[in-house]
Amino acid sequence: MLVTRSLRRRPVRSGMLTLAVAVAVALLVALQSLAAGFLAAQTAEVRERTFDAIVQPLATRGDPTLTGPSAAGIDGAHAFARELEAIPGVASASPTLEAFLVTRDTAGDAIQLLAQGVVPAGHLAGLSGAQRAKFDGYFTSAAEDPTSGEVVINDVLAQTTGATRGTMLAFAPSPTDPARELRVVGIFDTPYTGTGVLGGVSIALFHLGELQALVDVDVRDAATRIAVRLDDTTREDAAATARVVEALREARAGHQVLTKDDELEAARERAAISAGFYSAIAYVSLVVSALFVASVMVMEVQERRRDLGVLRAIGWSGASLFRVVALQALAFVALGTLLGLALGYFASEALGGYFREGYGLDVAFTAFTPQLALASAAQALLVGLAAALYPAWRATRVDALDVIRRAV
């Protein structure tokens, strides 16, 4: 009763206090759901891959035509892939080369695109069923043909250049280099659906040998990485998988092997850093709101010294006064927490939409779950309880005789 009356005594102050807590809780919920969403998206992307390990170089030679973890790439990629396929338990090893090329848009202006040189059979084997379904046409032969004259482009590049299946497009390493024309044999839909940074990425797939020739690394037979798939028997046996991974690591010096577990662990580490950063921002806001609650409650105790003194005079114990003031503070925090959880849900949805649109990725960037909501509520109530301790203690220090003397 006393707590309810106290909340209604100054409705504007009570409303502002509740709103301050709600905003802090909403920020906590939204940022933590963002961190959880990023981790879930990265984890899902890694788990959906059909290849089991990536072999890539450690050293860098500064070749500007290549992208990825090392600008040097892997020399003798085809021979190295055959060496890896000879390891018992390896089903396939498919090299990929990545480079930046330029082509011309409908206005004749140069545009940059991400080019991937692949071995068609190995590339297709590395795609999930959902990913394969995105292709409207593909290379005419699954065997690698360095003179096929074919290219498969994504929908973004098709729209930019006005290309359709059968169109001839010219590609070159730079606007000043000689260009080579290739025929578009397929167009694939990418997961990039927004208008943001990734939404405008143009991608083209080439036969590995043709892209090597375009960027002048065919003599080296260079690749950026080699994707390795294990056979089903090995994949289902953890010990056998570990032996194969160790054999992959020992196959050639100067290279590293990243398994799905390695990439999942890296994703968790990145998510932990992000979660720590986001949580720090949210906790600062939560602590500020708690200090606001404590300050207002100290003012409340000071304003109600006479009422508290009378209660002490008629027999109320210090513990009873402590409970009343603490419950009043916790009531503010509880109301703010409930409102904050609702606001946090909508804020997390808005953040997810913002990142989907801004980055152009058709994935869930936030993960609002009951567990996250309960954890956020518990943290807010604990901070609120800590904020209530000092004003509640101040209430127990009111001297009834002093208050009565001043009143008289």
C-alpha positions in Angstrom: 0.0 0.0 0.0 2.7 2.5 1.0 4.8 1.5 -2.1 1.8 2.1 -4.4 1.0 5.4 -2.7 4.6 6.5 -3.1 4.6 5.7 -6.8 1.5 7.8 -7.3 2.6 10.7 -5.2 4.7 12.3 -7.9 3.6 10.7 -11.2 5.9 12.7 -13.4 8.9 11.8 -11.4 7.8 8.2 -11.2 7.3 8.1 -15.0 10.6 9.7 -15.8 12.4 7.2 -13.4 10.6 4.3 -15.0 11.4 5.5 -18.5 15.1 5.9 -17.6 15.3 2.3 -16.5 13.3 1.1 -19.5 15.7 2.8 -21.9 18.7 1.2 -20.2 17.1 -2.2 -20.2 16.1 -1.8 -23.9 19.6 -0.9 -24.8 20.9 -3.9 -22.9 18.5 -6.3 -24.6 19.0 -4.9 -28.1 22.8 -4.9 -28.0 23.0 -8.4 -26.5 20.5 -9.7 -29.0 22.7 -8.2 -31.8 25.8 -10.0 -30.5 23.9 -13.2 -30.2 22.5 -12.8 -33.7 25.9 -12.2 -35.2 27.2 -15.4 -33.6 24.1 -17.4 -34.8 24.5 -16.1 -38.4 28.2 -16.9 -38.5 27.7 -20.3 -37.0 24.9 -21.2 -39.4 27.0 -20.1 -42.4 29.9 -22.3 -41.3 27.8 -25.3 -40.5 26.0 -25.1 -43.9 29.3 -25.5 -45.8 29.7 -28.9 -47.4 33.5 -28.8 -47.3 35.3 -29.8 -44.1 38.6 -27.9 -44.2 40.3 -25.0 -46.0 44.0 -25.1 -46.9 45.5 -21.7 -47.4 49.0 -20.1 -47.3 50.6 -18.4 -44.3 53.1 -16.2 -46.1 52.5 -13.1 -48.2 54.4 -12.1 -51.3 52.4 -9.0 -52.0 50.7 -10.0 -55.2 48.0 -7.4 -55.6 45.8 -9.5 -57.9 44.9 -11.9 -55.2 42.6 -11.5 -52.2 42.0 -13.7 -49.2 44.3 -14.6 -46.2 47.4 -14.3 -48.2 48.2 -12.3 -51.4 50.7 -14.9 -52.4 48.3 -17.7 -53.0 49.2 -21.3 -53.4 51.6 -22.2 -56.2 51.1 -25.4 -58.2 47.5 -25.5 -57.0 46.3 -28.4 -59.2 49.3 -30.6 -58.3 48.8 -29.7 -54.6 45.1 -30.6 -54.8 45.9 -34.0 -56.3 48.4 -34.6 -53.4 45.7 -33.8 -50.9 43.2 -36.1 -52.6 45.7 -38.9 -52.3 45.5 -38.7 -48.5 43.2 -41.5 -47.2 39.9 -40.1 -46.1 39.9 -37.1 -48.5 37.0 -37.2 -51.0 38.0 -34.2 -53.0 40.2 -31.1 -52.9 39.2 -28.1 -55.1 41.4 -25.0 -55.6 39.9 -21.6 -55.9 41.5 -18.3 -57.0 40.1 -14.9 -56.0 40.9 -11.7 -57.7 39.5 -8.3 -58.5 38.6 -7.6 -62.2 36.9 -4.8 -64.0 34.2 -4.8 -66.7 31.9 -2.1 -68.1 28.4 -1.2 -67.1 25.6 -0.2 -69.4 27.0 3.4 -69.6 30.4 2.2 -70.5 32.0 3.0 -67.2 34.5 0.6 -65.5 33.2 -1.3 -62.5 35.1 -3.5 -60.2 33.9 -7.1 -59.4 35.0 -10.0 -57.3 36.2 -12.8 -59.6 36.4 -16.5 -58.5 38.2 -19.1 -60.5 36.9 -22.5 -59.7 37.1 -26.1 -60.9 33.4 -26.6 -61.8 33.0 -30.1 -60.4 34.7 -29.3 -57.1 32.8 -26.0 -56.8 29.4 -27.6 -57.3 30.3 -30.4 -54.8 31.0 -27.7 -52.3 27.5 -26.1 -52.6 24.5 -27.1 -50.5 21.3 -27.9 -52.3 19.8 -24.5 -51.5 22.9 -22.8 -52.9 22.8 -24.9 -56.1 19.1 -23.9 -56.6 20.2 -20.3 -57.0 21.9 -21.0 -60.3 20.1 -20.3 -63.5 22.5 -22.1 -65.8 26.1 -23.1 -65.1 29.3 -24.0 -67.0 28.6 -26.4 -69.9 31.1 -28.8 -68.6 31.9 -29.9 -65.0 35.5 -30.5 -66.1 37.9 -27.6 -66.0 38.5 -25.9 -69.3 41.0 -23.0 -69.4 39.8 -22.0 -72.9 36.0 -22.4 -72.4 35.3 -18.7 -72.9 32.5 -19.0 -70.3 31.6 -17.0 -67.3 28.8 -17.3 -64.7 27.7 -14.0 -63.1 25.5 -13.0 -60.2 22.3 -11.0 -60.5 23.9 -7.8 -59.3 26.5 -7.9 -62.1 23.8 -8.9 -64.6 21.7 -5.9 -63.7 24.7 -3.5 -63.7 25.9 -4.6 -67.1 22.5 -5.4 -68.6 23.8 -8.9 -69.4 21.7 -12.0 -70.0 22.6 -15.5 -70.8 24.6 -15.5 -74.1 25.8 -11.9 -73.6 29.5 -11.3 -74.2 31.3 -9.4 -71.4 34.8 -8.1 -71.4 37.0 -8.5 -68.3 40.4 -7.2 -67.4 42.6 -6.8 -64.3 42.4 -3.0 -64.6 40.7 -0.4 -66.9 44.0 0.1 -68.7 44.8 -3.6 -69.3 43.8 -5.6 -72.4 40.3 -7.1 -71.9 39.1 -10.6 -72.8 35.5 -11.3 -73.8 33.7 -14.3 -72.3 30.1 -15.5 -72.9 27.7 -15.4 -70.0 26.3 -19.0 -69.6 24.6 -18.6 -66.3 23.3 -16.1 -63.8 22.9 -16.9 -60.1 21.0 -15.3 -57.3 23.1 -14.2 -54.4 22.1 -13.9 -50.7 22.8 -10.2 -51.0 19.4 -8.5 -51.2 19.8 -5.1 -49.7 21.0 -1.7 -51.0 24.0 -1.5 -48.6 27.7 -2.3 -48.9 27.3 -6.0 -49.7 24.1 -5.5 -51.6 26.0 -4.1 -54.5 28.8 -6.7 -54.8 29.3 -8.0 -58.3 30.6 -11.5 -58.6 31.7 -13.6 -61.5 32.8 -17.3 -61.7 35.4 -18.4 -64.1 37.1 -21.7 -64.9 40.2 -21.6 -62.7 42.6 -21.7 -65.6 40.9 -18.8 -67.4 41.0 -16.5 -64.4 44.7 -17.5 -63.8 45.4 -16.4 -67.4 43.5 -13.2 -67.0 45.5 -12.1 -63.9 48.7 -13.5 -65.2 49.3 -16.2 -62.6 48.8 -19.2 -64.8 52.5 -20.0 -65.0 52.5 -20.3 -61.2 49.2 -22.2 -61.3 48.2 -20.0 -58.3 45.2 -20.3 -56.1 44.0 -18.5 -53.0 42.9 -21.6 -51.2 41.9 -25.3 -51.5 38.6 -26.6 -50.2 38.8 -30.1 -48.9 35.9 -32.5 -48.4 36.2 -35.7 -46.4 34.5 -38.9 -47.2 31.4 -39.8 -45.2 33.1 -42.6 -43.2 36.0 -40.3 -42.1 33.6 -37.4 -41.3 31.6 -39.5 -38.9 34.7 -40.7 -37.0 36.3 -38.0 -34.9 39.6 -39.8 -34.5 39.9 -40.5 -38.3 39.0 -36.8 -39.0 41.8 -35.7 -36.7 44.3 -37.9 -38.4 43.3 -36.6 -41.9 43.5 -33.0 -40.7 47.0 -33.6 -39.3 48.0 -35.2 -42.6 46.7 -32.1 -44.4 48.8 -29.9 -42.2 51.9 -31.9 -42.9 51.3 -32.0 -46.7 53.2 -28.8 -47.4 55.1 -26.4 -45.3 54.0 -22.7 -45.2 50.3 -23.5 -45.2 47.6 -23.7 -42.6 44.5 -25.9 -42.4 41.2 -24.4 -41.0 38.5 -26.9 -40.1 34.9 -26.1 -39.4 35.7 -26.3 -35.7 38.5 -23.8 -36.1 36.2 -21.4 -37.9 33.4 -21.9 -35.3 35.9 -21.1 -32.6 37.0 -18.0 -34.4 33.4 -17.0 -34.8 32.8 -17.4 -31.1 35.9 -15.4 -30.3 34.8 -12.6 -32.6 31.3 -12.8 -31.1 32.7 -12.7 -27.5 34.6 -9.5 -28.4 31.5 -7.9 -29.9 29.4 -9.0 -27.0 31.9 -7.6 -24.5 31.9 -4.2 -26.3 28.1 -4.1 -26.6 27.6 -5.2 -23.0 30.0 -2.6 -21.8 27.9 0.1 -23.5 24.7 -1.3 -22.1 26.0 -1.8 -18.6 27.2 1.8 -18.5 23.7 2.9 -19.4 22.2 0.5 -16.8 24.5 1.8 -14.0 23.7 5.4 -14.9 20.0 4.6 -14.6 20.6 2.9 -11.3 22.4 6.0 -10.0 19.5 8.0 -11.1 17.2 5.7 -9.2 19.4 6.0 -6.1 19.5 9.8 -6.3 15.7 10.1 -6.7 15.1 7.7 -3.8 17.5 9.7 -1.6 15.5 12.8 -2.5 12.3 10.9 -1.7 13.6 9.8 1.7 14.7 13.4 2.5 11.3 14.8 1.5 9.5 12.2 3.6 11.6 12.5 6.7 8.5 13.6 8.7 6.4 10.6 7.6 9.3 8.2 8.2 9.9 9.8 11.7 6.2 9.3 12.6 6.4 5.7 11.5 9.4 5.1 13.7 7.6 6.9 16.6 4.6 4.6 16.4 6.7 1.5 16.5 8.0 0.7 13.0 11.4 -0.9 13.0 14.3 0.2 10.9 14.0 -3.1 9.0 10.4 -2.3 8.1 11.4 1.2 6.7 14.3 -0.4 4.9 11.9 -2.8 3.1 9.4 -0.1 2.2 12.0 2.2 0.6 13.8 -0.8 -1.1 10.5 -2.1 -2.5 9.6 1.3 -3.8 13.0 1.5 -5.7 12.6 -2.0 -6.9 9.1 -1.2 -8.1 10.5 1.5 -10.3 13.1 -0.9 -11.6 10.6 -3.7 -12.2 8.2 -1.5 -14.1 11.1 -0.1 -16.1 12.4 -3.6 -16.8 9.1 -4.8 -18.1 8.8 -1.8 -20.4 12.4 -2.1 -21.4 12.0 -5.7 -22.4 9.2 -4.7 -24.8 11.1 -1.8 -26.1 14.2 -4.0 -26.4 12.4 -6.5 -28.5 11.3 -3.9 -31.0 14.7 -2.2 -30.9 16.4 -5.5 -31.7 14.1 -6.1 -34.6 14.8 -2.6 -35.9 18.6 -3.1 -35.5 18.3 -6.4 -37.4 16.4 -4.7 -40.2 18.9 -1.8 -40.3 21.9 -4.2 -40.7 20.0 -6.4 -43.2 19.4 -3.3 -45.3 22.7 -1.6 -44.6 24.9 -4.7 -45.3 22.5 -6.2 -47.9 22.5 -9.6 -46.2 19.4 -11.7 -46.0 20.2 -13.1 -42.6 19.0 -12.6 -39.1 21.4 -10.2 -37.4 19.6 -10.3 -34.0 18.5 -13.1 -31.8 15.9 -12.1 -29.2 15.2 -15.2 -27.0 13.3 -15.9 -23.7 16.7 -16.8 -22.2 18.2 -13.5 -23.2 15.1 -11.6 -21.9 15.3 -13.4 -18.5 19.0 -12.8 -18.2 18.6 -9.1 -19.0 15.7 -8.8 -16.5 17.8 -10.5 -13.8 20.8 -8.2 -14.4 18.5 -5.1 -14.3 16.9 -6.2 -11.1 20.2 -6.9 -9.5 21.5 -3.5 -10.4 18.3 -2.0 -9.2 18.6 -3.8 -5.9 22.1 -2.4 -5.4 20.8 1.1 -6.2 18.1 0.7 -3.5 20.4 -0.2 -0.7 21.8 3.3 0.1 18.4 5.2 0.1 16.8 2.3 2.1 19.7 2.5 4.6 19.2 6.3 4.8 15.6 5.7 5.7 16.6 3.6 8.7 18.8 6.5 10.0 15.8 8.9 10.5 15.6 10.0 14.1 12.0 10.0 15.2 12.6 12.3 18.2 14.5 14.8 16.0 11.7 14.8 13.4 9.0 15.4 16.1 11.1 18.1 17.7 11.4 19.9 14.4 7.7 19.6 13.7 6.8 21.1 17.1 
